[in-house]
Amino acid sequence: MDCIGFICEPEHPVFGAVGERLSARGFSVQFLRPGNPVSEADIDDLAALVNTTLRPESFSALRYADRVGVETWNGFLPTTALSCRLVALHGLEQVGCRVPTVWFEKPDCDYIARTRYAWDGVPANSDEGDFYQARVRSEPVEYKYFAVNDGRETHLRAVQVRSELSGLDHVISEDTVEVTLAARVRELLDRFGARALCVEFVESEEGFYAQAVDPVPGFTGTGMERRVADSIASLTTIGA
């Protein structure tokens, strides 16, 4: 029986349900607690490894899995590369997305302070960052494009999210997928060899700007549990 390891809390609202779907298909599912070291022996016994968190232990596990040939759902390279915010912005620009202007000295206009790496979270002081990104939106709404490849094609879902600028951070509604943005998200996923990612867009008077990439999307509120399960299953002998 193929065993799939999830670096994830078993109570996760999406990946917990994905694990149940995979179990019903005949897979053995093992949840590995985020933040705990993952032993090489545990990885050796897996048919595939799925990571859902940006933690040092996860990076070590992905690097080892890639080295020994255990299939990974977003491997070490796409996860770490897209976690570097400046690399992600450059990648977005290369696939044709409009991205906000970036400065390394605090500008005289409205900005968002950023840390260099997504795993560092937000700056402890909201006015001081490793770099500064132009604030281009006028409304506290983001458009998140979730992409997942099931081994044959890439599926997209767009949702509107009320962002933290208003003190809230929750899905407002499903949104119509804009064809041009979807094509660029698909190309980004293909270029980095990822199985899943999320691109965060905001709208301004000039149009849509892509301002961030999440290489470990949680898919909450997307209704894509079956697509995610299909994608993970396709990594293994049973799902191939």
Disulfide bonds with the S-S distance in Angstrom:
none
